[in-house]
């Protein structure tokens, strides 16, 4: 792990590979380690920077509240602190929300953008999944006793059965009460952005079996981002970078290298998902 002082905090990150820089933004429950297998797939093509956000992993920050804007500023400051003018950015789930804000607030810092299994900034997560989210929140409050059921919102049950070690992403969480409180309050802080202001070439990526953020919602972000492309990975849940890192990496590598991604979803009337260019959703 390396460390850099940026935007008033001490950011811990893991660097691997060589080539154009690519920064990875983890989800709300995780830290940089969720990308270990994914980064290994990307490293032959990019210099991969997987970093810990505020109150995550080994990053150190003041015990004061913050919102998505401050987290987006951290990303821009990290890029600059690494001596880079700009970089590719991949954000998943909560990290995808941070990436959206960064792309609007710091457009010169973002080269190409990938938003994976994420939700639109400014929309209540509970409203996105009104049937599943109340149970998800209840299970979250009962951790670690509810771990197995909670994890099914992130991975298909069949994957958990064959990969019980995947539960470590939740059981290994070492945040103290203050850190959990600050992270949990981020989305309640008001922020308004227009996705139409995102100028970076963008890929919006979803797992078809995502139980936490409905893939149709994730893919709908592309409607508001000029020229955005969409892709769906079959058989993958919310955390595709762990469940099938090779499949997610294949989509990301092709897009960041300017090639057409191979498994763009075709129209699927049965689930309301369409893929291709942003306006086809």
Secondary structure, 3 states (H helix, E strand, C coil): CEEEEECCEEEEEEEECCCEEEEEECCCCCCHHHHHHHHHHHCCCEEEEEECCCCCCCCECCCCCCCHHHHHHHHHHHHHHCCCCCEEEEEECHHHHHHHHHHHHCHHHEEEEEEECCCCCCCCHHHHCCCCHHHHHHHHHCCCCCHHHHHCCCCCHHHHHHCHHHHHHHHCCCCCHHHHHHHHHHHHCCCCCCHHHCCCEEEEEEECCCCCCCHHHHHHHHHHCCCCEEEEECCCCCCHHHHCHHHHHHHHHHHHCCCCCCCCCCCECCCCECCEEHHHC
